[in-house]
Amino acid sequence: MRSSSTRKNNSMKREYDFSKAVRGKFYRKGAELRLPIYLDAKVQAQLERLVRKNGKEVGEMVNQLVQKEMELIEKLT
């Protein structure tokens, strides 16, 4: 059973006061969404070895690998 202090910190209020809220405060026109991509630890280790071996940046290598994979998929479908 949870203590009342834990329950109090994890529960939502019945109502929130948005009277002083600002619509669009964090909106930035033209902002790009960049997806974070998380690799399996073994895959990342292999990728890091390849990067060191080929003298490239991780992002550059990942982009090349994904591009080649997409080309292959397009040819097969």
C-alpha angles and dihedrals in degrees: 000000000000123000117246092248092056092047091048093053094047100045129089123238118250090237136015126205110234095165091112096040120124116223113229094006093149098031114122117187112232094012113154123224111226113198116222110227120204118201129205109261093245093048091049092050091051091047092050090052091051091048092052091046094050099037094235135129119259093241092050092050093046091049091051092048094048092046091052091047091051091050090051092049091050091052092050097047 
